[in-house]
Amino acid sequence: MRRALHPATAPALSAVRLIDRRTGRAHRINGTPLVLFTRNPAEAAAELLQGRDPRHWEARVDPILAGAAR
């Protein structure tokens, strides 16, 4: 049985983007920027960078503040 995490102990939500170092722009798929929303940004960044040349790509992590959508 899964238990709900108390908001104070839940990992923060983050947006992880794949950035082309040559242009400074986010990687796009069919014109839409690729963004992963996750509570484990290190894992998401590792997946995005897997098999890519680190000289050309970086993963950018932006925390999403709770209640910011209000």
Stockholm file with secondary structure:
# STOCKHOLM 1.0

chainA/1-70         MRRALHPATAPALSAVRLIDRRTGRAHRINGTPLVLFTRNPAEAAAELLQGRDPRHWEARVDPILAGAAR
#=GR chainA/1-70 SS CCCCCCTTTSCCCEEEEEEETTTTEECEETTEECEEEESCHHHHHHHHHTTSCTTTEEEEEEECCTTTTC
#=GC SS_cons        CCCCCCTTTSCCCEEEEEEETTTTEECEETTEECEEEESCHHHHHHHHHTTSCTTTEEEEEEECCTTTTC
//
